Amino acid sequence: MPDTPREAPALTAHEDHPNWRAFLNARILICVFLGFTSGLPLFTLFNLLQAWLTTAHVNVKEIGLFALIGLPYTWKFVWSPLMDRFVPRFPGWTPGRRRGWMLVTQILVTLAIASFGFFSPAENIWAVAAVAALVAFFSASQDIVIDAYRRELLADTEQGLGNAVHVNAYKVAGLVPGSLSLILAAYLPWKTVFMITAAFMLPGIIMTLVVREPALHGAPPKNLREAIVEPFHEFITRNGWRAALLVVGFIFLYKLGDTMATALATKFFIDIGFSLQQIGVIAKAVAFWTSLAGGIIGGIFLVKIGIARGLWIFGVLQILATIGFAWLAKIGPSPLALGVLYGFETFATGLTLATFTAYIASTTDPRYTAAQFALFTSLAAVPRTFASASSGFIVAQTGWFEYFLVCVALSIPGMLLLPKIAPWRPQR
């Protein structure tokens, strides 16, 4: 059996680190670069690639099939143990387990994004699909090691703010392929556009070269069997299989209700009478900024109140936001109500996402961060698939008002698990 893990020391102003603010600022800055680098390839696949295929007159059925490139993000836990076990080495230089994998995956993502422009969707759609699959695989692999690095970099008291900053930088990265690259496409060849987009990976690569490898907490896996089996064995035996099932159930249920509430948000706004212009200007513009604000404020508050209380407070706010959607379904197309209610919903989503990500990070064992973090985030992604698949059928049977009440009801089971998962108690 591996050595017992050492708990990451909490970095506070009252301990042996007089320059704790400098340490915290440096770590938070690293989280900014990590979040941006993690988000860029995903938004390239789901925003820029779709626009490119559309301008090349690829039919809608083939574009729809490109959604399958998201599968590596759901199944990344399958190969994550390899990134716990093996350490990339370069001639004359060994950057370390986490930095090594970050450098490898970041370089591969950069090259894959840049290579899009060397193919024509109209002439060789399968080559484009193959490149897209490579970008997704390399990007999902990058997410595995970035999540592990961030978990090991931050002390437990820093997880809330660090993960909130990471999530927000992730969202900001969407402005490059979703806005800047689309503007450039009106003036430059697509080959140049993809190269410029890929160049935005360079700051992350430079950061990887200059930062330090996080300290080891216990011995890493000694062989492949240990890397695959021990993450699951440790999780189950940590507090018993009942506690493990509670954690798994909580991760699956906590954001199920609000995920379903927003799965068909645009269709909901159209159905109750909003114009596309109103949706674009009011809903989408407000959503971006309030979501960022929620993530930042959530991270700051988590430093004060702790992850456990954050799950309680922000979870209640998310339920109230879903109730607001039900009210909007009753009152109809009020622009003021749309701005206020959707702004509050995305603000609450930013709060809960920051808290939930921090909770997942705190649940992992530092020896098996890559495998366990990948498993938990893959599990948390399952409700998105469930929501997308089932929401339309439920709305067709119930109508919008009753649908949002169903979403509220689906939010309750996750909250009921909180006394066991994260008891309300004063933060030490």
ZAFI-859962 format. One line per 5 residues: number of its first residue (from 1); their letters; for each residue x, y, z of N, C-alpha, C. Coordinates in steps of 0.2 Angstrom, whole numbers, plus 5000, padded with zeros to 4 digits. Layout:
N
NUM> a> X Y Z X Y Z X Y Z | ...
This chain:
428
1> mpdtp> 5004 4994 5000 5000 5000 5000 5004 5006 5000 | 5002 5012 4997 5006 5018 4997 5006 5021 5003 | 5011 5026 5004 5012 5029 5010 5005 5033 5012 | 5004 5035 5018 4998 5039 5020 5000 5046 5017 | 4995 5049 5014 4996 5056 5011 4997 5061 5017
6> reapa> 5000 5066 5015 5001 5072 5020 4996 5077 5017 | 4993 5080 5022 4988 5085 5021 4991 5091 5019 | 4989 5095 5013 4992 5101 5011 4991 5106 5017 | 4996 5110 5018 4996 5115 5024 4991 5120 5022 | 4987 5123 5026 4983 5129 5025 4987 5135 5025
11> ltahe> 4987 5139 5021 4991 5145 5021 4987 5151 5023 | 4988 5153 5029 4984 5159 5032 4988 5164 5034 | 4985 5170 5036 4989 5176 5038 4992 5175 5045 | 4989 5170 5049 4991 5169 5056 4996 5163 5057 | 4999 5160 5051 5004 5155 5052 5011 5157 5050
16> dhpnw> 5015 5153 5048 5022 5154 5048 5024 5157 5041 | 5019 5160 5038 5021 5163 5031 5019 5171 5031 | 5024 5175 5033 5023 5182 5033 5021 5185 5027 | 5023 5182 5021 5021 5185 5015 5016 5181 5011 | 5011 5179 5015 5006 5174 5013 5002 5177 5007
21> rafln> 5001 5184 5007 4997 5187 5001 5001 5187 4995 | 5008 5187 4995 5012 5186 4989 5011 5179 4986 | 5011 5174 4991 5011 5167 4989 5004 5166 4986 | 4999 5169 4989 4992 5168 4986 4991 5171 4980 | 4994 5178 4979 4993 5181 4973 4996 5177 4967
26> arili> 5002 5175 4968 5006 5171 4963 5002 5165 4961 | 4999 5161 4966 4995 5155 4965 4989 5157 4961 | 4986 5162 4963 4980 5164 4959 4981 5166 4952 | 4987 5170 4951 4989 5172 4944 4990 5165 4940 | 4993 5160 4943 4994 5154 4939 4987 5151 4937
31> cvflg> 4982 5152 4942 4976 5149 4940 4972 5153 4934 | 4974 5159 4934 4972 5163 4928 4974 5160 4921 | 4981 5159 4921 4984 5156 4915 4981 5149 4914 | 4980 5145 4919 4978 5138 4918 4971 5138 4916 | 4967 5142 4919 4960 5142 4916 4959 5144 4909
36> ftsgl> 4963 5150 4907 4962 5152 4900 4965 5147 4895 | 4970 5143 4897 4973 5138 4893 4968 5132 4892 | 4965 5131 4898 4960 5125 4898 4954 5127 4893 | 4952 5133 4894 4945 5135 4890 4946 5136 4883 | 4952 5138 4881 4953 5140 4873 4951 5134 4869
41> plftl> 4954 5128 4869 4952 5123 4865 4945 5121 4865 | 4942 5121 4870 4935 5119 4871 4931 5123 4867 | 4932 5130 4868 4928 5135 4864 4929 5135 4857 | 4936 5133 4855 4937 5133 4848 4933 5127 4845 | 4932 5122 4848 4929 5116 4845 4921 5118 4845
46> fnllq> 4918 5121 4850 4911 5122 4850 4909 5129 4847 | 4913 5133 4846 4911 5140 4843 4914 5141 4836 | 4921 5141 4836 4924 5143 4830 4924 5138 4825 | 4924 5131 4827 4924 5126 4822 4917 5126 4818 | 4912 5127 4822 4905 5127 4820 4904 5132 4815
51> awltt> 4907 5138 4816 4906 5144 4811 4910 5142 4805 | 4916 5139 4806 4920 5138 4800 4916 5133 4795 | 4913 5128 4798 4910 5122 4794 4904 5126 4791 | 4900 5130 4794 4894 5133 4792 4896 5138 4785 | 4902 5141 4786 4904 5146 4780 4906 5141 4775
56> ahvnv> 4908 5135 4776 4910 5131 4771 4905 5127 4768 | 4898 5128 4770 4892 5125 4767 4892 5118 4769 | 4895 5116 4774 4894 5109 4777 4887 5108 4779 | 4883 5103 4777 4876 5102 4779 4875 5101 4787 | 4869 5103 4789 4868 5104 4796 4868 5097 4800
61> keigl> 4867 5092 4796 4867 5085 4799 4874 5083 4801 | 4879 5085 4796 4886 5083 4798 4889 5088 4803 | 4887 5094 4803 4889 5098 4809 4886 5096 4815 | 4880 5093 4815 4877 5090 4822 4881 5085 4824 | 4884 5080 4820 4888 5075 4822 4894 5077 4825
66> falig> 4897 5083 4824 4903 5085 4827 4902 5086 4834 | 4896 5086 4837 4895 5086 4844 4898 5080 4848 | 4899 5074 4844 4902 5068 4847 4910 5070 4849 | 4913 5075 4846 4920 5076 4848 4920 5078 4855 | 4914 5079 4859 4915 5080 4866 4915 5074 4870
71> lpytw> 4915 5068 4867 4916 5062 4871 4922 5062 4875 | 4928 5064 4873 4934 5063 4877 4933 5067 4884 | 4930 5072 4884 4929 5076 4890 4925 5072 4895 | 4920 5068 4893 4916 5063 4897 4920 5057 4900 | 4925 5055 4895 4928 5048 4897 4935 5049 4898
76> kfvws> 4937 5055 4900 4944 5057 4902 4947 5053 4908 | 4943 5051 4912 4945 5047 4918 4948 5040 4916 | 4947 5038 4910 4949 5031 4908 4957 5031 4907 | 4959 5036 4904 4967 5037 4904 4970 5041 4909 | 4966 5044 4913 4969 5049 4918 4974 5045 4923
81> plmdr> 4974 5039 4925 4979 5035 4929 4986 5035 4926 | 4986 5035 4919 4992 5036 4916 4996 5042 4917 | 4993 5047 4918 4996 5054 4920 4998 5055 4927 | 4995 5050 4931 4997 5050 4938 5004 5045 4939 | 5004 5040 4934 5009 5035 4935 5016 5037 4931
86> fvprf> 5015 5040 4925 5021 5041 4921 5023 5048 4921 | 5030 5050 4921 5033 5056 4921 5036 5058 4914 | 5034 5062 4910 5037 5064 4904 5044 5067 4905 | 5048 5065 4901 5055 5067 4901 5058 5069 4894 | 5062 5074 4894 5064 5077 4888 5072 5077 4889
91> pgwtp> 5075 5077 4883 5083 5076 4883 5086 5081 4888 | 5089 5078 4893 5093 5083 4897 5089 5087 4902 | 5082 5085 4902 5078 5089 4907 5071 5085 4909 | 5070 5085 4915 5064 5082 4918 5060 5087 4922 | 5055 5090 4918 5051 5095 4922 5047 5093 4928
96> grrrg> 5046 5087 4928 5041 5084 4934 5035 5081 4931 | 5031 5078 4935 5025 5074 4933 5020 5079 4930 | 5018 5084 4934 5012 5088 4932 5015 5093 4926 | 5020 5096 4927 5023 5101 4922 5024 5098 4916 | 5027 5092 4916 5029 5088 4910 5023 5087 4906
101> wmlvt> 5017 5084 4909 5011 5083 4905 5008 5089 4903 | 5008 5094 4907 5005 5101 4905 5009 5103 4898 | 5015 5103 4898 5019 5105 4892 5018 5101 4886 | 5017 5094 4887 5016 5090 4881 5009 5091 4879 | 5004 5091 4883 4997 5092 4880 4996 5099 4878
106> qilvt> 4999 5104 4881 4998 5111 4878 5001 5112 4871 | 5007 5109 4870 5010 5109 4863 5006 5105 4858 | 5004 5100 4860 4999 5096 4855 4993 5099 4854 | 4990 5103 4859 4984 5106 4857 4985 5112 4853 | 4991 5116 4854 4993 5121 4849 4994 5119 4842
111> laias> 4997 5114 4841 4998 5111 4834 4992 5109 4831 | 4988 5105 4835 4981 5103 4832 4977 5108 4830 | 4976 5114 4834 4972 5119 4832 4974 5123 4826 | 4981 5124 4826 4984 5127 4820 4983 5123 4814 | 4983 5116 4814 4982 5112 4808 4976 5112 4805
116> fgffs> 4970 5115 4808 4964 5115 4805 4964 5118 4798 | 4968 5124 4798 4968 5128 4792 4971 5125 4786 | 4974 5119 4787 4977 5116 4781 4973 5111 4778 | 4966 5111 4780 4962 5106 4777 4955 5110 4775 | 4952 5108 4770 4946 5111 4768 4940 5107 4770
121> paeni> 4935 5109 4774 4929 5105 4776 4925 5103 4770 | 4925 5107 4764 4921 5105 4759 4924 5099 4755 | 4930 5099 4755 4934 5094 4751 4936 5087 4755 | 4937 5088 4762 4939 5083 4766 4937 5083 4773 | 4930 5082 4774 4927 5083 4780 4930 5078 4785
126> wavaa> 4932 5072 4783 4934 5067 4788 4941 5069 4791 | 4945 5073 4787 4951 5075 4789 4950 5080 4795 | 4945 5085 4793 4944 5090 4798 4941 5086 4805 | 4937 5081 4804 4934 5078 4810 4940 5074 4814 | 4945 5072 4810 4950 5068 4814 4954 5074 4818
131> vaalv> 4955 5079 4815 4959 5085 4818 4955 5087 4824 | 4948 5088 4823 4944 5090 4829 4944 5084 4835 | 4944 5078 4833 4945 5073 4838 4951 5073 4842 | 4957 5075 4838 4963 5075 4841 4963 5081 4846 | 4961 5087 4844 4960 5093 4848 4956 5091 4855
136> affsa> 4951 5088 4854 4947 5086 4860 4951 5081 4864 | 4954 5076 4862 4958 5072 4866 4963 5075 4869 | 4967 5079 4866 4973 5083 4869 4970 5088 4874 | 4965 5091 4872 4962 5096 4877 4959 5093 4883 | 4956 5087 4883 4953 5083 4889 4959 5081 4893
141> sqdiv> 4965 5079 4890 4971 5077 4893 4974 5082 4897 | 4974 5088 4894 4977 5094 4897 4972 5096 4903 | 4966 5095 4902 4962 5097 4908 4963 5092 4914 | 4965 5086 4913 4966 5081 4918 4972 5084 4922 | 4978 5085 4919 4984 5087 4922 4983 5094 4925
146> idayr> 4979 5099 4922 4978 5106 4925 4974 5105 4931 | 4969 5101 4931 4965 5100 4937 4970 5097 4943 | 4974 5092 4941 4978 5089 4946 4983 5095 4949 | 4986 5098 4944 4991 5103 4946 4988 5109 4951 | 4982 5111 4949 4979 5116 4953 4977 5113 4960
151> rella> 4975 5107 4960 4973 5104 4967 4979 5104 4971 | 4985 5102 4968 4991 5101 4972 4994 5108 4974 | 4993 5113 4969 4996 5120 4970 4993 5123 4976 | 4986 5123 4977 4983 5127 4982 4982 5123 4988 | 4982 5126 4994 4980 5123 5000 4973 5123 5001
156> dteqg> 4970 5119 5005 4963 5118 5006 4959 5125 5007 | 4962 5129 5011 4959 5136 5012 4959 5140 5005 | 4963 5139 5000 4963 5142 4994 4959 5139 4988 | 4956 5133 4990 4953 5130 4984 4947 5134 4981 | 4943 5137 4986 4937 5141 4983 4939 5147 4979
161> lgnav> 4944 5151 4981 4946 5157 4977 4949 5154 4971 | 4954 5150 4971 4958 5147 4966 4954 5144 4960 | 4949 5140 4962 4945 5137 4957 4940 5142 4954 | 4938 5147 4958 4933 5152 4955 4937 5156 4950 | 4943 5158 4951 4947 5161 4946 4948 5157 4940
166> hvnay> 4950 5151 4941 4951 5146 4936 4945 5146 4931 | 4939 5145 4934 4932 5144 4930 4931 5151 4926 | 4932 5157 4930 4931 5163 4926 4936 5164 4920 | 4942 5162 4921 4947 5163 4916 4945 5158 4910 | 4943 5152 4912 4940 5148 4907 4935 5151 4903
171> kvagl> 4930 5154 4906 4925 5158 4902 4927 5163 4898 | 4932 5167 4900 4935 5173 4897 4938 5170 4890 | 4941 5164 4891 4945 5161 4885 4940 5161 4879 | 4934 5160 4880 4929 5159 4875 4928 5165 4871 | 4930 5171 4873 4930 5177 4869 4935 5177 4863
176> vpgsl> 4940 5173 4864 4945 5172 4858 4942 5169 4852 | 4940 5162 4853 4937 5159 4847 4930 5161 4845 | 4926 5163 4851 4919 5165 4850 4918 5172 4848 | 4923 5176 4848 4922 5183 4846 4928 5186 4841 | 4934 5186 4844 4940 5189 4841 4941 5185 4834
181> slila> 4941 5178 4834 4943 5174 4829 4938 5175 4823 | 4931 5176 4825 4926 5177 4820 4926 5183 4817 | 4929 5188 4821 4930 5195 4817 4935 5195 4812 | 4941 5191 4815 4947 5191 4810 4945 5187 4804 | 4940 5182 4804 4938 5178 4799 4935 5182 4793
186> aylpw> 4933 5188 4795 4930 5192 4789 4935 5195 4785 | 4941 5195 4788 4947 5199 4784 4953 5195 4782 | 4953 5189 4786 4959 5185 4784 4957 5178 4782 | 4962 5174 4779 4960 5167 4777 4959 5163 4784 | 4955 5157 4783 4954 5153 4789 4961 5150 4792
191> ktvfm> 4965 5149 4787 4972 5146 4789 4975 5151 4794 | 4975 5157 4793 4978 5162 4797 4974 5163 4803 | 4968 5163 4803 4964 5163 4809 4965 5158 4814 | 4966 5151 4812 4967 5146 4816 4974 5146 4819 | 4979 5149 4815 4986 5150 4818 4986 5155 4823
196> itaaf> 4982 5161 4822 4982 5166 4828 4978 5163 4834 | 4973 5159 4833 4969 5156 4838 4974 5152 4842 | 4978 5148 4839 4982 5143 4842 4988 5147 4846 | 4990 5153 4843 4995 5157 4847 4993 5159 4854 | 4986 5159 4855 4984 5161 4862 4986 5155 4867
201> mlpgi> 4988 5150 4865 4990 5145 4869 4997 5146 4872 | 5001 5150 4869 5008 5152 4870 5009 5154 4878 | 5005 5159 4880 5006 5161 4887 5005 5155 4892 | 5001 5151 4891 5000 5145 4895 5007 5140 4895 | 5010 5140 4889 5016 5136 4888 5021 5139 4892
206> imtlv> 5022 5146 4891 5027 5150 4894 5027 5149 4902 | 5020 5149 4904 5019 5149 4912 5021 5142 4914 | 5020 5137 4910 5022 5130 4912 5030 5129 4913 | 5033 5133 4909 5040 5133 4909 5043 5136 4915 | 5040 5141 4917 5043 5145 4923 5040 5143 4930
211> vrepa> 5035 5140 4930 5032 5139 4937 5036 5132 4940 | 5035 5131 4946 5038 5125 4949 5033 5120 4950 | 5036 5114 4950 5032 5108 4951 5029 5108 4958 | 5023 5106 4959 5020 5106 4966 5023 5101 4970 | 5023 5102 4977 5026 5097 4981 5022 5090 4981
216> lhgap> 5026 5085 4982 5023 5078 4982 5019 5077 4989 | 5013 5074 4989 5010 5072 4995 5009 5065 4996 | 5014 5062 4998 5015 5054 4998 5018 5052 4992 | 5019 5046 4992 5023 5043 4986 5018 5042 4980 | 5020 5044 4974 5016 5043 4968 5015 5035 4966
221> pknlr> 5010 5033 4962 5010 5026 4961 5016 5023 4958 | 5018 5017 4960 5024 5014 4959 5023 5010 4952 | 5017 5008 4950 5016 5004 4944 5009 5006 4941 | 5008 5003 4935 5002 5005 4932 4996 5002 4936 | 4996 4996 4938 4991 4993 4942 4989 4997 4948
226> eaive> 4994 5000 4952 4993 5004 4957 4989 5011 4955 | 4992 5013 4949 4989 5020 4947 4981 5019 4945 | 4979 5013 4943 4972 5012 4941 4968 5010 4946 | 4971 5005 4951 4966 5002 4956 4966 5007 4962 | 4972 5009 4964 4972 5013 4971 4968 5019 4971
231> pfhef> 4967 5023 4966 4963 5029 4966 4955 5027 4969 | 4953 5021 4966 4946 5019 4967 4946 5016 4974 | 4951 5012 4976 4952 5008 4982 4953 5013 4988 | 4957 5019 4987 4957 5024 4992 4951 5027 4993 | 4947 5029 4988 4941 5033 4989 4936 5029 4992
236> itrng> 4935 5022 4991 4930 5018 4994 4932 5016 5001 | 4939 5015 5003 4941 5013 5009 4942 5019 5014 | 4942 5025 5011 4944 5031 5015 4939 5032 5021 | 4932 5032 5020 4928 5032 5025 4922 5027 5025 | 4924 5022 5020 4919 5016 5019 4915 5017 5013
241> wraal> 4912 5012 5011 4909 5012 5004 4902 5016 5005 | 4899 5016 5011 4893 5020 5011 4894 5028 5010 | 4900 5030 5013 4902 5037 5013 4904 5039 5005 | 4907 5034 5002 4909 5035 4995 4903 5035 4991 | 4898 5031 4992 4892 5032 4988 4888 5039 4989
246> lvvgf> 4888 5041 4995 4886 5048 4997 4889 5053 4993 | 4896 5053 4992 4899 5058 4989 4898 5057 4981 | 4897 5051 4979 4896 5050 4971 4889 5053 4970 | 4884 5051 4975 4877 5053 4974 4876 5061 4974 | 4880 5064 4979 4880 5071 4979 4883 5075 4973
251> iflyk> 4888 5072 4970 4891 5075 4965 4887 5075 4959 | 4883 5069 4958 4878 5069 4953 4872 5073 4954 | 4870 5074 4960 4863 5077 4961 4864 5085 4962 | 4869 5087 4965 4869 5094 4967 4867 5099 4962 | 4870 5099 4956 4868 5104 4951 4863 5101 4946
256> lgdtm> 4860 5095 4947 4855 5093 4942 4850 5097 4941 | 4847 5100 4946 4841 5104 4945 4842 5111 4941 | 4848 5114 4943 4849 5120 4939 4852 5119 4932 | 4855 5113 4931 4858 5111 4924 4852 5110 4920 | 4847 5107 4922 4841 5106 4918 4837 5112 4917
261> atala> 4837 5117 4922 4833 5123 4921 4836 5128 4916 | 4842 5127 4914 4845 5131 4909 4847 5127 4902 | 4845 5121 4902 4847 5117 4896 4843 5120 4890 | 4837 5122 4891 4833 5125 4885 4832 5132 4886 | 4836 5136 4889 4835 5143 4891 4833 5147 4885
266> tkffi> 4837 5147 4879 4835 5151 4874 4828 5149 4871 | 4827 5143 4870 4820 5141 4868 4815 5143 4872 | 4816 5143 4879 4811 5146 4884 4810 5153 4882 | 4815 5157 4882 4814 5164 4881 4810 5166 4874 | 4812 5162 4869 4808 5163 4863 4801 5161 4863
271> digfs> 4799 5155 4867 4793 5153 4867 4788 5157 4871 | 4791 5161 4876 4786 5165 4880 4786 5172 4877 | 4789 5174 4871 4788 5180 4868 4794 5185 4867 | 4800 5183 4869 4806 5187 4868 4808 5187 4861 | 4810 5193 4858 4813 5193 4851 4821 5190 4852
276> lqqig> 4824 5188 4846 4831 5186 4846 4835 5192 4848 | 4833 5198 4846 4837 5204 4848 4837 5205 4856 | 4831 5204 4859 4831 5205 4866 4835 5199 4870 | 4835 5193 4867 4839 5188 4870 4846 5189 4869 | 4848 5191 4863 4855 5193 4862 4858 5198 4866
281> viaka> 4854 5204 4867 4857 5210 4870 4856 5209 4878 | 4850 5207 4880 4849 5207 4887 4851 5201 4890 | 4849 5195 4888 4851 5189 4891 4858 5187 4891 | 4861 5187 4885 4868 5184 4884 4873 5189 4887 | 4872 5196 4885 4877 5201 4888 4877 5201 4896
286> vafwt> 4871 5201 4899 4870 5201 4906 4873 5194 4909 | 4872 5188 4905 4874 5182 4908 4881 5182 4909 | 4885 5184 4904 4892 5184 4904 4895 5187 4910 | 4893 5193 4911 4896 5197 4916 4894 5195 4923 | 4887 5193 4924 4885 5191 4930 4888 5184 4932
291> slagg> 4889 5180 4927 4892 5174 4929 4899 5175 4931 | 4903 5179 4928 4910 5181 4930 4910 5184 4937 | 4905 5188 4938 4904 5191 4945 4903 5186 4950 | 4898 5181 4949 4897 5176 4953 4902 5172 4955 | 4907 5170 4950 4912 5166 4951 4917 5170 4956
296> iiggi> 4919 5176 4955 4924 5180 4958 4921 5181 4966 | 4915 5183 4966 4912 5184 4973 4912 5178 4977 | 4910 5172 4973 4909 5166 4977 4916 5164 4979 | 4921 5165 4975 4928 5163 4978 4930 5167 4984 | 4929 5173 4984 4931 5178 4989 4927 5176 4996
301> flvki> 4920 5174 4995 4916 5172 5001 4919 5166 5003 | 4921 5161 4999 4923 5154 5001 4929 5155 5006 | 4933 5160 5005 4939 5161 5009 4937 5162 5016 | 4931 5166 5017 4928 5168 5023 4924 5163 5026 | 4919 5160 5022 4914 5155 5025 4916 5148 5025
306> giarg> 4921 5146 5020 4922 5139 5019 4918 5136 5014 | 4920 5130 5011 4917 5127 5006 4910 5124 5008 | 4910 5121 5014 4904 5118 5017 4898 5123 5017 | 4899 5128 5020 4894 5133 5021 4892 5136 5014 | 4897 5137 5009 4896 5139 5003 4891 5135 4999
311> lwifg> 4892 5128 5000 4887 5123 4997 4880 5124 4999 | 4879 5126 5005 4873 5127 5008 4870 5134 5005 | 4873 5139 5006 4871 5146 5005 4870 5147 4997 | 4875 5145 4993 4874 5146 4986 4869 5141 4983 | 4869 5135 4986 4864 5130 4983 4857 5133 4984
316> vlqil> 4855 5136 4990 4848 5139 4991 4847 5145 4986 | 4852 5149 4984 4852 5154 4979 4850 5151 4973 | 4853 5146 4971 4852 5143 4964 4845 5140 4964 | 4842 5138 4969 4835 5135 4969 4830 5142 4968 | 4832 5147 4972 4828 5153 4971 4828 5156 4964
321> atigf> 4834 5155 4961 4835 5157 4954 4830 5153 4949 | 4830 5147 4950 4825 5142 4946 4818 5144 4947 | 4816 5146 4954 4810 5148 4955 4808 5155 4951 | 4813 5159 4950 4812 5165 4946 4811 5163 4939 | 4814 5158 4936 4812 5156 4930 4805 5154 4929
326> awlak> 4802 5151 4934 4795 5149 4934 4791 5155 4934 | 4793 5160 4938 4789 5166 4938 4789 5170 4932 | 4795 5170 4928 4795 5173 4922 4791 5169 4917 | 4790 5163 4917 4785 5159 4913 4778 5161 4914 | 4776 5164 4920 4770 5166 4922 4768 5173 4919
331> igpsp> 4773 5178 4920 4772 5185 4919 4773 5186 4911 | 4777 5182 4908 4778 5183 4901 4784 5188 4899 | 4784 5190 4893 4790 5194 4890 4791 5201 4893 | 4794 5201 4899 4796 5208 4902 4803 5208 4902 | 4806 5213 4898 4813 5214 4897 4817 5215 4904
336> lalgv> 4813 5219 4908 4816 5220 4914 4817 5214 4918 | 4812 5210 4919 4812 5204 4922 4817 5199 4919 | 4818 5199 4913 4823 5195 4909 4830 5196 4912 | 4831 5203 4912 4838 5205 4914 4839 5203 4921 | 4834 5205 4925 4835 5204 4933 4836 5196 4934
341> lygfe> 4831 5192 4932 4830 5185 4933 4836 5181 4930 | 4837 5182 4924 4842 5178 4921 4849 5181 4923 | 4850 5187 4925 4856 5189 4928 4857 5186 4935 | 4852 5186 4939 4852 5182 4945 4854 5175 4945 | 4851 5172 4939 4852 5165 4938 4859 5163 4937
346> tfatg> 4862 5167 4932 4869 5166 4930 4874 5168 4936 | 4872 5173 4940 4876 5175 4945 4876 5169 4950 | 4870 5166 4952 4870 5160 4956 4874 5154 4954 | 4873 5153 4947 4877 5148 4944 4885 5149 4945 | 4887 5155 4944 4894 5156 4945 4896 5155 4952
351> ltlat> 4892 5157 4957 4893 5155 4964 4894 5148 4966 | 4889 5144 4963 4888 5137 4965 4894 5133 4961 | 4895 5135 4955 4900 5132 4951 4907 5132 4954 | 4909 5138 4957 4915 5139 4960 4915 5135 4966 | 4910 5135 4970 4910 5131 4976 4910 5123 4975
356> ftayi> 4906 5121 4970 4906 5114 4968 4913 5112 4966 | 4916 5116 4961 4923 5114 4959 4928 5113 4965 | 4927 5118 4969 4932 5118 4975 4930 5112 4979 | 4924 5110 4980 4922 5104 4984 4925 5098 4981 | 4925 5097 4974 4927 5091 4971 4935 5091 4972
361> asttd> 4938 5097 4971 4945 5097 4972 4947 5094 4979 | 4943 5097 4984 4945 5095 4991 4944 5087 4993 | 4940 5084 4988 4938 5077 4989 4943 5072 4987 | 4948 5075 4983 4953 5071 4980 4959 5069 4985 | 4962 5064 4984 4968 5062 4988 4974 5065 4983
366> pryta> 4978 5068 4987 4984 5071 4983 4988 5066 4979 | 4988 5060 4981 4992 5055 4978 4989 5053 4971 | 4983 5054 4970 4979 5051 4964 4975 5057 4962 | 4978 5063 4962 4974 5069 4960 4971 5068 4953 | 4975 5066 4948 4973 5066 4941 4967 5061 4940
371> aqfal> 4968 5055 4943 4963 5050 4942 4956 5052 4945 | 4957 5054 4951 4951 5055 4955 4947 5062 4953 | 4951 5067 4951 4948 5073 4949 4945 5072 4942 | 4948 5068 4938 4945 5066 4931 4938 5062 4932 | 4938 5058 4937 4933 5053 4938 4927 5058 4940
376> ftsla> 4928 5062 4945 4923 5066 4948 4920 5071 4944 | 4924 5074 4940 4922 5079 4935 4918 5076 4929 | 4920 5070 4927 4916 5066 4922 4909 5064 4925 | 4909 5062 4931 4903 5061 4934 4898 5067 4935 | 4901 5073 4936 4897 5079 4937 4895 5081 4930
381> avprt> 4898 5079 4924 4896 5080 4918 4890 5076 4915 | 4889 5071 4919 4883 5066 4917 4876 5070 4917 | 4875 5074 4922 4868 5078 4922 4867 5082 4916 | 4873 5085 4913 4872 5089 4907 4869 5085 4901 | 4872 5079 4900 4869 5074 4895 4862 5072 4897
386> fasas> 4861 5071 4903 4854 5069 4905 4849 5075 4904 | 4851 5081 4905 4847 5087 4905 4845 5088 4897 | 4851 5088 4893 4850 5089 4886 4845 5084 4883 | 4846 5077 4885 4842 5072 4882 4834 5072 4884 | 4833 5074 4890 4826 5073 4893 4822 5079 4894
391> sgfiv> 4825 5085 4894 4822 5091 4895 4816 5093 4890 | 4817 5092 4884 4812 5093 4879 4806 5089 4880 | 4807 5082 4882 4801 5078 4883 4797 5080 4889 | 4801 5083 4894 4797 5085 4900 4793 5091 4899 | 4796 5096 4895 4793 5102 4893 4786 5101 4889
396> aqtgw> 4787 5096 4884 4782 5094 4880 4776 5092 4884 | 4777 5088 4889 4772 5085 4893 4769 5090 4899 | 4773 5095 4901 4771 5099 4907 4770 5106 4905 | 4773 5109 4901 4773 5116 4900 4779 5119 4904 | 4781 5126 4903 4787 5129 4905 4786 5130 4913
401> feyfl> 4780 5132 4915 4780 5134 4923 4781 5127 4927 | 4777 5122 4925 4778 5116 4928 4785 5113 4928 | 4788 5114 4922 4795 5111 4921 4800 5114 4926 | 4799 5120 4927 4804 5123 4932 4802 5121 4939 | 4796 5120 4940 4795 5117 4947 4798 5110 4948
406> vcval> 4798 5106 4942 4801 5100 4942 4809 5101 4943 | 4812 5106 4940 4819 5107 4941 4820 5109 4948 | 4816 5113 4952 4816 5114 4959 4816 5108 4963 | 4812 5104 4961 4811 5097 4965 4817 5093 4964 | 4820 5093 4958 4826 5089 4957 4832 5092 4961
411> sipgm> 4832 5099 4963 4837 5102 4966 4837 5100 4974 | 4832 5097 4976 4831 5096 4983 4835 5090 4986 | 4835 5084 4982 4839 5078 4985 4847 5080 4986 | 4850 5084 4982 4857 5086 4983 4858 5090 4989 | 4853 5094 4990 4853 5098 4996 4852 5094 5003
416> lllpk> 4848 5089 5002 4846 5085 5008 4853 5081 5010 | 4857 5080 5005 4863 5076 5007 4869 5080 5010 | 4868 5087 5011 4873 5091 5013 4874 5090 5021 | 4869 5088 5025 4871 5087 5032 4876 5081 5033 | 4876 5077 5028 4881 5071 5028 4887 5073 5025
421> iapwr> 4887 5077 5019 4892 5078 5015 4896 5084 5017 | 4893 5089 5019 4896 5096 5021 4892 5099 5027 | 4893 5096 5033 4889 5098 5039 4890 5106 5040 | 4885 5109 5042 4886 5116 5043 4889 5117 5050 | 4895 5120 5050 4899 5120 5057 4904 5126 5056
426> pqr> 4906 5129 5061 4910 5135 5061 4917 5133 5057 | 4919 5137 5053 4926 5135 5050 4931 5136 5054 | 4936 5131 5054 4942 5132 5059 4947 5136 5055
